[in-house]
Amino acid sequence: RLHTISRFFTREDYDLPKPAPACYNYALRHFPEEAEQAIGFEDSFRGICSLEQTQATSVFIQKKSYPLWEEGADRADIHAPSYSDLSLDLFASRGLLQGKGP
């Protein structure tokens, strides 16, 4: 399914590493019309700290056994133990799928 992704961003594309938001801000600048509907997924505390500094909705994917789970979950807009625990209903209930077709 990676062939459906139109653009990849790598560490060489921006200057400051996480927890600076440079990586996310760089990507958001490339998609300004979609930026207000952006959703970012992170599985580390450093990553969620980076993501929370942007306009994107932040999703923290991590099990409660993760040492910094509580801190990461508190910073995120949404948190779940795995991707399979996420649903379209969850995103829709937060107004994140407005205007999206089937």
Secondary structure, DSSP 8 states (H G I E B T S, - for coil): -GGG------GGG-SS-TTSTHHHHHHHHH-TTTGGG-EEEESSHHHHHHHTTSSSEEEEE--TTSTTHHHHHHHSSEEESSGGG--HHHHHHTTTTTT---
